[in-house]
């Protein structure tokens, strides 16, 4: 699942969607 998320992040999507992803990423603590 994490790999899928990474792939989605690598693919440039709509600005609104990217903003949401960035917000979620910033809110959730990223494991090392």
C-alpha positions in Angstrom: 0.0 0.0 0.0 2.8 2.4 0.8 4.5 1.7 -2.5 1.2 2.6 -4.2 1.0 5.8 -2.3 4.6 6.7 -3.3 3.7 6.0 -7.0 0.7 8.2 -6.7 2.8 11.0 -5.2 5.4 10.6 -8.0 2.6 11.0 -10.6 1.6 14.7 -11.0 -2.1 14.9 -10.5 -4.6 17.8 -10.3 -3.3 20.6 -8.0 -6.3 20.2 -5.6 -5.7 16.5 -5.3 -1.9 17.1 -4.7 -2.7 19.6 -2.0 -4.9 17.1 -0.2 -2.2 14.5 -0.4 0.4 16.9 0.9 -1.9 17.9 3.8 -2.5 14.3 4.7 1.2 13.5 4.5 2.1 16.5 6.7 -0.6 15.5 9.2 0.4 11.9 9.4 3.8 11.0 10.9 6.0 9.4 8.2 7.8 6.2 9.4 11.6 6.1 8.7 
